[in-house]
């Protein structure tokens, strides 16, 4: 195959790539200030507008924070998982992804994680889950209860050993948290009954994890998630991720 020409990446992108690599490798530590613009311009052989364009790229990735003023400059920051969650959620909104699609993805992620936790039976993980379910038992129905019960799901994936799954689940949790607040009743007999059932199931799951009953834990968690989804969407007017913005 003959290639006549290849367009080189813009110089600003190349500068951003070098700086990004240094940040990821720890050569530029979080919290440190980048050298003055004049020094970076000389080092990279670029103009001020090119350097500032590179800064804009890195700032959009949450890798630097550009501080204005006489004593300002570019400070190295650490990219947060919440940033990933927000951007991923935005993409799902644009794609018109349904809330059911998001909740189905949660089942796919959380059930195997519960099985893994019950297989590993890590004492530190069990202790943290027990602390969460104990706090749930003290809750009164309301928005706080909904948030607390939702947080148990976030903890399930957070306590797994797979970093990739943790990040994907945080992305979903960002959306599910909004949906639960919007769709789930917080007052009345129906809300009280749902909260009690959820807290009871969470307690049972922790007991199964402690006992190493991996298969039973996975089956119970799958049923719980499906029932929670059915409860949430019954009579709901919202259907897509973008509806949560209304």
GIQUIDA-V591958 format. One record per residue. RES is the residue in three letters. D_LAST is the distance of its C-alpha to the last C-alpha in Angstrom with 2 decimals. Layout:
res:d_last
RES:D_LAST
RES:D_LAST
//
This chain:
res:d_last
UNK:51.20
UNK:51.88
UNK:49.34
UNK:50.11
UNK:47.74
UNK:44.89
UNK:42.52
UNK:42.63
UNK:39.42
UNK:38.71
UNK:40.60
UNK:37.51
UNK:36.15
UNK:39.59
UNK:39.69
UNK:36.27
UNK:37.54
UNK:40.64
UNK:38.87
UNK:36.23
UNK:39.11
UNK:40.87
UNK:37.85
UNK:37.28
UNK:41.03
UNK:41.13
UNK:43.40
UNK:40.92
UNK:39.86
UNK:36.59
UNK:36.91
UNK:39.69
UNK:39.69
UNK:40.39
UNK:43.65
UNK:43.67
UNK:42.49
UNK:46.10
UNK:47.22
UNK:44.48
UNK:45.16
UNK:48.83
UNK:48.23
UNK:46.03
UNK:47.81
UNK:44.71
UNK:43.73
UNK:41.41
UNK:38.63
UNK:38.87
UNK:38.74
UNK:35.71
UNK:33.93
UNK:34.79
UNK:33.38
UNK:30.05
UNK:29.96
UNK:30.79
UNK:28.38
UNK:25.46
UNK:26.70
UNK:26.83
UNK:30.61
UNK:31.59
UNK:30.45
UNK:32.05
UNK:33.30
UNK:34.34
UNK:37.49
UNK:41.21
UNK:40.95
UNK:37.83
UNK:37.59
UNK:35.72
UNK:35.40
UNK:34.97
UNK:32.00
UNK:31.17
UNK:28.15
UNK:25.85
UNK:24.42
UNK:21.09
UNK:21.08
UNK:21.65
UNK:18.83
UNK:16.29
UNK:17.77
UNK:18.12
UNK:14.53
UNK:13.69
UNK:16.32
UNK:15.07
UNK:11.68
UNK:13.88
UNK:16.20
UNK:13.85
UNK:15.25
UNK:14.77
UNK:14.24
UNK:17.77
UNK:19.09
UNK:17.99
UNK:19.55
UNK:22.61
UNK:23.07
UNK:23.14
UNK:25.98
UNK:27.83
UNK:27.78
UNK:28.27
UNK:31.04
UNK:33.55
UNK:32.86
UNK:33.74
UNK:36.88
UNK:37.74
UNK:37.38
UNK:39.65
UNK:42.11
UNK:42.29
UNK:42.33
UNK:41.87
UNK:42.84
UNK:40.44
UNK:37.46
UNK:38.60
UNK:39.06
UNK:35.52
UNK:34.06
UNK:36.37
UNK:35.20
UNK:31.57
UNK:32.51
UNK:34.73
UNK:31.90
UNK:29.80
UNK:32.71
UNK:32.50
UNK:28.86
UNK:27.88
UNK:24.86
UNK:21.65
UNK:18.84
UNK:21.68
UNK:23.23
UNK:20.17
UNK:19.98
UNK:23.75
UNK:23.96
UNK:21.37
UNK:23.50
UNK:26.48
UNK:25.00
UNK:24.49
UNK:28.09
UNK:29.45
UNK:28.63
UNK:29.27
UNK:32.75
UNK:33.60
UNK:36.04
UNK:34.10
UNK:32.27
UNK:30.47
UNK:29.06
UNK:28.05
UNK:25.98
UNK:24.37
UNK:23.52
UNK:22.02
UNK:19.65
UNK:18.68
UNK:18.69
UNK:16.06
UNK:13.62
UNK:15.34
UNK:15.23
UNK:11.43
UNK:11.66
UNK:14.61
UNK:13.17
UNK:10.31
UNK:12.78
UNK:16.16
UNK:17.91
UNK:19.47
UNK:22.05
UNK:24.63
UNK:27.21
UNK:24.88
UNK:23.18
UNK:26.68
UNK:28.13
UNK:25.47
UNK:25.91
UNK:29.68
UNK:29.73
UNK:27.65
UNK:29.85
UNK:32.94
UNK:32.04
UNK:31.37
UNK:34.82
UNK:36.44
UNK:35.03
UNK:36.46
UNK:39.77
UNK:39.92
UNK:39.24
UNK:42.04
UNK:44.33
UNK:43.63
UNK:42.57
UNK:40.43
UNK:40.35
UNK:39.56
UNK:36.82
UNK:35.16
UNK:35.44
UNK:34.09
UNK:31.10
UNK:30.28
UNK:30.50
UNK:28.41
UNK:25.52
UNK:25.69
UNK:25.87
UNK:22.94
UNK:20.86
UNK:22.21
UNK:21.53
UNK:17.89
UNK:17.08
UNK:19.33
UNK:17.59
UNK:14.08
UNK:11.64
UNK:9.50
UNK:11.82
UNK:10.90
UNK:10.08
UNK:7.56
UNK:5.53
UNK:5.51
UNK:3.78
UNK:0.00
//
